[in-house]
């Protein structure tokens, strides 16, 4: 359970498969890019399900196969009655951090509405969460380990979309792609809930380009595939949404 730089060094020196801590999505992309450029090591990322954002990496010398070498993960369930005090991703992450877990110790948080949330963890951290986490916001909670068959994430679904817009502004394109009003999308952007290429963007006027990836946690991802200028000087945008 090490960071990327240490994992690369250890994999070569010990001729073994090494697993990193959880990495945020921008670091996952960066790390996989680094591995692709190296001839001596290779790796794979896994966060518990195909569209997971936060992942651990398995890294090994290229001579060692990585089939069946996914980093070990555990699925925890944080249960409480959140009917009258709804909790956000940030609330659960803050509560997890308050009992001593670092960002590298856990992956995605999956909201379960008024019932609580699931969290993907490094297996060794499950007992700490079970013993120490007693409350999220004002709600008493319990933590238990659940089977992966109970993971509350649907298989990834992809949908091709097309829109014609007067500009390439983030609020305009994203509202069309995610099927919400432009005012709601502008609100989400201002609140820091929207990321472009995994970086938070809080300017609704931000201009998009081909291959940009727009991600909203809990809503999915939107990839800009093609942009064409129409005869009326508007933009015809082809997109693919994954959720």
Buried (B, 14 or more C-beta within 10 A) or exposed (E): BBBBEBBBBBBBEEEEBBBBBBBBBEBBBBBBEBBEEEEEBBBBBBBBBEBBBBBBBBBBBEEBEBEEBBBEBBBBBBBBEBEEEEBBBEBBBEBBEEBEBEBBBBBBBBBBEBBBBBBBBBBEBBEBBBEBBEEBBEBEBEBEBBEEEEBBBEEEEEEEBEBEBEEBBBBBBBBBBBEBEBEEBBBBBEEEBBBBEBEEBEEBEBEBEEEBBBBBBEBBBBBBBEBEEEEEEEBEBBBBBBB
